[in-house]
Amino acid sequence: MAWNSASFESILAMIVAVLFAVAGAVNLAGRGAVKRDFARLGLPGMVSFALWRS
């Protein structure tokens, strides 16, 4: 797929895919804010990791 002939939908799909990948990497890394958010929801600490394994 050449960039000059890429449709708006395919570019949008790639942007969304990259955003999901970044969000998943942050979740998997288990930064402090992510752990606090899971704890605030009353979920155990390993839930974020377990969600990646399912």
C-alpha positions in Angstrom: 0.0 0.0 0.0 1.5 3.3 -1.1 0.9 6.3 1.2 -0.2 8.4 -1.7 -3.0 6.0 -2.7 -4.0 5.1 0.9 -7.7 5.8 1.6 -8.8 7.7 4.6 -10.3 4.6 6.2 -7.1 2.6 6.0 -5.1 5.5 7.5 -7.6 5.9 10.2 -7.5 2.1 10.9 -3.7 2.2 11.2 -3.9 5.1 13.6 -6.4 3.3 15.8 -4.3 0.1 15.7 -1.2 2.0 16.8 -3.2 3.7 19.6 -4.5 0.3 20.8 -0.9 -1.1 20.7 0.5 1.8 22.7 -2.4 1.5 25.3 -1.8 -2.3 25.6 2.0 -1.8 26.1 1.3 0.7 28.8 -1.1 -1.7 30.4 1.3 -4.6 30.1 4.2 -2.5 31.6 2.0 -2.0 34.7 2.9 1.6 35.4 1.8 3.1 38.7 -1.2 4.9 37.4 -2.5 1.8 35.7 -2.1 -0.3 38.8 -3.8 2.4 40.9 -6.7 2.5 38.4 -7.2 -1.3 38.6 -7.0 -1.1 42.4 -9.5 1.8 42.5 -11.9 -0.5 40.6 -11.4 -3.2 43.3 -9.5 -5.5 41.0 -6.4 -7.6 42.0 -3.0 -6.3 40.9 -2.5 -9.1 38.3 -5.7 -8.5 36.5 -4.1 -6.3 33.9 -1.6 -9.0 33.1 -4.2 -11.7 33.1 -6.4 -9.8 30.7 -3.5 -9.9 28.2 -3.2 -13.7 28.6 -6.9 -14.4 27.9 
